[in-house]
Amino acid sequence: MLVAVLPLLGASALLGETVERGFLAVAVVMGTFSIGVGLRAHRQRAPAVLLLAGLASLLAVRPLFGEGTLAEALLVVTGAVLLVAAHWRNLRAGRVAAASFAASSLGR
């Protein structure tokens, strides 16, 4: 989640475009992996939809609106919030699935 928030903190201005692209690449890989593992465990699609919407927002912002605009800032914030929501929903769904599995294993 920290990777998704770094652009909000101005890390891109301090570290440069290449580092920002690296953060985005890490967010794509980590998000896809963690949501993918969760999807296999709990079979809920909502975290994947939130992840895709957040990544689309982060990846499309520069080509659509350029750098330093209000629209860019709003889309980056929106994308980061969507990524956080995706991971939160994934974690919650995983816990519910694990509790359900444990309860069914005990014969309840």
C-alpha positions in Angstrom: 0.0 0.0 0.0 2.9 2.3 0.6 3.9 2.0 -3.0 0.5 3.3 -4.0 0.7 6.3 -1.7 4.2 7.4 -2.5 3.1 9.5 -5.5 0.8 11.4 -3.2 3.7 12.2 -0.9 5.5 13.9 -3.8 8.1 11.1 -4.1 7.9 11.4 -7.9 9.0 15.0 -7.8 11.9 14.1 -5.5 13.0 10.9 -7.2 12.1 11.3 -10.8 9.9 9.7 -13.5 11.8 6.4 -13.6 11.4 5.7 -9.9 7.7 6.6 -10.2 7.3 4.1 -13.0 9.1 1.5 -10.9 6.7 2.1 -8.0 3.8 1.6 -10.4 5.3 -1.6 -11.7 5.8 -2.9 -8.2 2.1 -1.9 -7.4 0.9 -3.8 -10.4 2.9 -7.0 -9.6 2.2 -7.0 -5.8 -1.5 -6.1 -6.3 -2.0 -8.7 -8.9 -0.3 -11.4 -6.9 -2.0 -10.7 -3.6 -5.5 -10.3 -5.0 -4.9 -13.3 -7.3 -4.0 -15.5 -4.3 -7.0 -14.1 -2.4 -9.4 -14.7 -5.3 -8.4 -18.4 -5.3 -9.1 -18.6 -1.6 -12.4 -16.7 -1.2 -13.7 -16.5 -4.8 -14.9 -12.9 -4.4 -14.4 -10.7 -7.4 -14.9 -7.3 -5.7 -11.2 -7.0 -4.7 -10.1 -7.7 -8.2 -12.5 -5.1 -9.6 -11.3 -2.5 -7.2 -7.7 -3.4 -8.0 -8.2 -3.0 -11.7 -10.1 0.3 -11.3 -7.3 1.6 -9.1 -4.5 0.5 -11.4 -6.4 1.9 -14.4 -6.7 5.2 -12.7 -3.0 5.4 -11.8 -1.8 4.2 -15.2 -4.1 6.4 -17.3 -3.7 9.7 -15.4 -0.6 11.0 -17.2 -1.6 10.2 -20.8 -5.0 11.7 -20.2 -4.4 14.8 -18.1 -0.7 15.5 -18.1 1.5 16.3 -15.1 0.7 18.8 -12.4 -3.0 19.3 -13.0 -5.8 19.1 -10.6 -7.3 16.2 -12.6 -4.0 14.3 -12.2 -4.0 14.8 -8.4 -7.6 13.7 -8.1 -7.1 10.6 -10.2 -3.9 9.6 -8.3 -5.8 10.0 -5.0 -8.7 8.0 -6.4 -6.4 5.3 -7.7 -4.6 5.0 -4.3 -7.9 4.8 -2.4 -9.1 2.1 -4.8 -5.9 0.1 -4.2 -6.3 0.4 -0.5 -9.9 -0.6 -0.7 -9.0 -3.6 -2.9 -6.5 -4.9 -0.4 -8.8 -4.3 2.6 -11.7 -6.2 0.9 -9.3 -9.0 0.0 -8.0 -9.3 3.5 -11.5 -9.2 5.0 -12.8 -11.8 2.4 -9.8 -14.0 3.2 -10.5 -13.9 6.9 -14.2 -14.7 6.4 -13.3 -17.6 4.1 -10.8 -19.0 6.6 -13.2 -18.7 9.5 -15.9 -20.4 7.4 -13.5 -23.2 6.5 -12.4 -23.7 10.1 -16.0 -23.9 11.2 -16.9 -26.4 8.6 -13.8 -28.5 9.4 -15.0 -28.7 13.0 -18.4 -30.1 11.9 -20.5 -27.0 12.7 
